[in-house]
Structures are given as C-alpha cells and as structure tokens.
Amino acid sequence: MKHESYLMLILAVFGAIIAFIFWAVGLNRSYVTMTSGGTVMLAAFCLLGLLPGAYYLWWSRHMTRRAEDDPGATPASDAGSIVGVFPSSSIWPFVLGGAALLVALSLVFGFWTATLGFALAVSALIGVIVESRRGSVH
Amino acid sequence: MTLIAERPALVGHPEEEHGPTGILKWITSTDHKVIGKSYMITSLAFFCLAGIFAVLMRTQLASPDNTIVSQHTYNELFTMHGSLMLYLFAGPFAFGGLANFFVPLQIGAPDMAFPRLNALSYWLYLGGGTTMVLGFFTVGGAADFGWVAYAPLSDAVNSPGAGPDMWIVALVLTGFSAIFTGVNIITTVFYLRAPGLTMFRMPVFTWNMMVTGLLILIAFPVLTAAVVMLWCDRHLGTHIYTVSGGGVPVLWQNLFWFFGHPEVYILALPYFGMVTEVLPVFSRKPVFGYRGLVFATISIAALSTSVWAHHMFTTGVVLLPFFSLLSYLIAVPTGLKFFNWIGTMWRGSLKFDTPMLFAIGFLVVFLFGGVTGIFLASPPIDFAVHDTYFVVAHFHEVLFGSAVFAGFAGFYYWYPKMFGRMMRESLGKASFWFMFVGFWVTFLPQYLLGLHGMPRRIAEYSASTGWTTLNRISTVGAYLLFIAVAIMLVNVYVSWRRPIQAPANPWDGHTLEWATSSPPPHHNFYRLPPIRSERPVWDYNHPEHTVHKYEEERRAKRDGTPVPAPSGAAAGEGGAGEP
C-alpha cells in the first residue's frame, strides 16, 4: 500500500509547488482574475493527491502487508481470503444509465424527461439494493 | 501449478449458463470483458463515422470555391469530427475498451473492482455518444462551434438550437462515464492485484492506465462544471462567459483547456502503454528501463496539469514564460520514453508482425508530432502559426499517431486474446502500409499550408491563394487512410467468417493475460504462474531466460553467497505443467 500512497503524495507535492509558483508569478499582472482561477484548480489538484494519499499512508502503517505487496508471495499466499464479490449480471446499471440519460436530456427537451428519469433512477436504486442484499444474480 | 480458483472465494463464480441469454445477456452483463468489447465496438463505430466526416471535409477542400457541402454543414462536420474522435473514440477506445478488458487480466484479477459501476459507465457513454450524434437530426443541425466550443461563439445567440445543447448533454454524460471508469481502474489496480504482483511488477500498460485514471479525476470534473455553466449561460440568463453581464469569455478557454491539455495526455498515455507492451514482445526482450518508463509516465501526467494555457498564448491574458517553460519540460519525459522504446528494440530479435509495424509507425509519426509540438510551445512561433493548418497537422500527428497507429497496434496485438481468433497478417500489413503512406501524404502538405497561412476551419478558399495543389495532395492522402481503415474492417470480417483459432499465447507474450485461454473464461483465470518479475508468463515459459534469475545471480556474486539452483524461483514454486 506504501507505493500507492507515495504515488498520490508525489502528485500532491507537485500540485502544491506548481500552484504556489503559478500564484506567485501571476501576482501584479493586469489579468490576475485569470491566474486566480488557475491557482484554485491547481490547489484542487494538490488536494486530490493529498487526501487519498495521506489516508493510504496512514492505512499502510496500520495493516499487515498484503500478498500483492510481498515480492515473494505465491498465488497460494492468500488462498481462502475473499477478494470481492463479482456479480455476473445485473439489469440495474442499464436502468440507471437510462435514467441518467433522461435526466440529462431534460436540459434539452424540458423538465418532463427528468420526471421519468428520476422515477427510473429510484427504481434502479431500490433494485440494486435488493439485489446486493439477496446476493447477486448468477 | 497453484490454482487461482483456490484463492478468491468468488460469489457468483459458476459459469454463466444460468444467466439470461440473447440481447438481455449483453444488457445485463457486468463482466469487464463484455463491457470492454462493447466499448471497443461502439468507439470504432464512432471512429468510422468521424472518419467519413473527415473524408467529406477533405473532398470539399480538394478544389477552390468548392460547394459540395454548405458552410454551415462544414462547420457541423469539423465540430462533430473533432468531438467524436476525441470524446467518443480516442479516450473510450483505450480507456473504456482495452483498459477495461486488459487491466484486470494483466494484474490477475477476476473482474474490475466495481462491475456494476463499470456497466453504468458504458451505458452513460453509449447514451451520451448517441445523443451527440443525434444532434444532426435537430432543426438547427448539430453543434457547429468546434470541438472546443469557445465562449462567445457557443452562446445562445451565436449557436441557437437544440444541437449545441445535445452536445453539452453528451459531454456531461460521457464525462461522468470517464470519471467512473477512472475510479474503477484505480481501485482495481490498488486492491485486486495477484499475490506477488507488486506495483513495480505491473505491466507498463497497466501503470499508464492507472495514471490516466488519476488524470481523468483531475481534468474531467472541470469540463463537466464548465459545460454546465455554459448551459446556464444559454438558458438561465447567467453571464459567466458573456461580457454584457460582467462575465469573462476567456474564462471558458481557461476552464476548457485546464481539462483539454490533460485530456491530450489522457488520450496519449494509454497508447504509450500499448506500444510499451508490443515492442518488447516482438523484440523478444524485456522492456528497457522499466522504472524510467513508469516515472516518465508519472511526470508527464503531473506536468500536463500545468501547461494548459499554451493553447491560449494569443489571448494575451496568460503567463507566457511559465506555460512555455513547462511545455518544453514535457519533452524531457517524453524523450526519455522514446529512448526506452528504442533501447527495447536495440539488438533484440525483431519480428515484424502487424502489431509491431503499427508500433514502429507510431514511433515515427509521434516523434514528428512531438517535435512540431516543441515549436508550438514557443510563443513567437505560436503567434505566427496559431489557428493555421500547421496546428492541425501537428495535433493530427500526435493524436492520429497515438490513437490510430498505437491503437491499431494494440488492437491487432490483443485481438486474438479478445475474440479467440487470429487476424490475417497479409491484410494487416497492407492496411499498415496504406495507412503509413496515406498519413504522410495527408498531413505533410498541411504543415506547408499552415506556413503559407491557410487558416483552420474554413470551408472554401480562393484559387488565387495558391493552396490548391497542396490541398489536393492532402485529400488524396485522406482517401488512402480511408482505404487503410476499410482493409482493417475487411480483416475483422474475414476473421469472423473464416476463423483461425487463436492459441492462448500466439505472440509468446510476457504478461499475465497470455497465461489464460483465448478468449479468457468467466472470471479470467483458473491458475496463475508465480510472479517474480514484470513478465511472469515469459519467466514461466522460458525459465532459462528470466531476468530475475540474472539479478539473483548478480546479487549472489556481490554478497558472496552461493548462486541459487537453476530450478529456483522461476518454475520452482509453480512446479511442472502448463500455465
């Protein structure tokens, strides 16, 4: 987990440095409103690396080393552990995608498509929750 | 051989026979391989459509004062050509298609981390893409303000109608699709790697896809916010990008390019990864400078976030030295990659199969595009050639080089794994040569046209400008490119009608996807070879040539300890048997 956190933190450090330089170089320019927008976006880029990176770093110090971080591990190393639940099929992503499309199309065709879309989205939400509780369809 | 089936206690592992069949099977599938293939087929359809637009435009420009299409139609054509190619082909083909299919395979995972989110990403992409194309059927026609939608031109007065709104909706939907896929790939790489597959043993393709995922998370939210604000300007009477209400039109460019430049690398890095997979396999060598390639990828990604305003040099409201310097800096890691690619081929035993030809084609083409990119990073030159065909030629060399040359290299390389059948080599090579020649015939004249002052995005020019000959040559090249793509489609058709069964490992590949059958079974692996380097399958098949063995011997010599027995790490833990 350490390398993952370092990757994020490298990006965060780069973002912090570049945001500072950009802000400092842009001071006293006639177009300072333009540079302030860029500074905000670069600062957000720094946070995007910092938040998950710091969390991973903290977590990597509190966990036992995972088999995928152990260069000497064999495929049998984590035998029996559950890596995840992987459903084979589910109709709800399709329904939710259609719902999102209808909601977005309301920007073009007016509010009526959004009402349909929200109804579909709610049904997809219920469907996916029920499906996860019951165990996925095989 | 250790069975991976013992490793994950998978819920829902039994084969799919109990599931739905027919079209419902496709609609409900959350298998990353099915979704990856759907992405690929959809994006290739958009690619062909956008290619037809390009041929139409080149036909229009073949003669001065031509009237094959009207000026308005021409505007729609170049807008939709750019939008389809950039938003709906180049990104989704690599990041939704090949990454979806091969990242889990390359890291030994049974699926993506969030299979249902993955399916949702595809449906958002399909819905968004279709919406964008359907803009043609609205009263005012499709969006016609260029794929960059600069602000005063894209407002409600200059671009009225539903077409531009559908373009905005499409960007919102495909933007969310990209963000979800980005989250999915990063999580998959962080949490689902096989035992022993440390971060620095991941194939460079997977590395690049993960870094691309991070770039997507940085860039796409800005685009989504920017287009929603554009919609508000168009419909709710806000004045974010309009001077009349106190807004700033250039703000659109600032926001758009903060997305737009990382986007160029979102489109390039995945293709760099594909080339880095193809070159070592067909050179029969390990990749040269693995860590250098990884760090170059990370530094390209980091630098790409802070060069956006080199697209805005001529606006007069950007820090020229800052953006110029950082743009130059990107040439350093990119150059490093080039040396590593050449080093990979250097003294290898090269095999010139179709994927290798396309990969070498990419190197040549992208180098040319990259060098002219360095010209353009210099403000004095940029002021002279801004908005001319010089820029058009430059970015086509970069993007056609990566998305088509490298993309087809990846497509030909992985086609046997995806579909379990081989492509025909003769047709593949014919396709390559048509494309390579056609490419230069199309785009070299455009550099000259740009230097002669021909502006982008014009539907007509007068014969007195003297641009006719060069334009005509360029049009001939465009037809050659059209033929090249047609041959590729014929190749796919032939492989479909008269299949040649693909073996599990037709190219003697290096990475884990070649350890499973072609096409892979549901949940990918029944067993995995031991992972001791970044090319576990090669180590397994060629225990006498493993890199890590040399490293161990070197370490043993240095430390004065006995050299490990030959039957050591490579095949030892796995034992005998087929992988």
Interface residues (C-beta under 8 A of the other chain):
Chain A: M1 H3 E4 L7 M8 I10 L11 F14 G15 I18 I21 F22 V25 G26 R29 Y31 T33 M34 T35 G37 G38 M41 L42 F45 L48 Y56 A67 E68 D69 D70 P71 G72 A73 T74 P75 A76 S77 D78 A79 G80 S81 I82 V83 G84 V85 F86 P87 S88 S89 S90 I91 W92 P93 F94 L96 G97 G98 A100 L101 A104 L105 L107 V108 F109 V128 G135 S136 V137 H138
Chain B: T2 L3 I4 E6 R7 P8 A9 L10 V11 G12 H13 P14 E16 H18 G19 P20 L24 K25 I27 T28 S29 T30 D31 G108 A109 P110 D111 A113 P115 R116 L117 N118 A119 L120 Y122 W123 L124 L126 G127 G128 T131 A162 D165 M166 I168 V169 V172 L173 F176 F190 Y191 L192 R193 A194 P195 G196 L197 T198 M199 F200 R201 L214 L217 I218 V222 W231 H235 V248 V250 L251 N254 L255 F258 I298 A301 A302 T305 S306 W308 A309 G316 V317 V318 L319 P321 F322 L326 H522 H523 R527 L528 P529 P530 I531 R532 E573
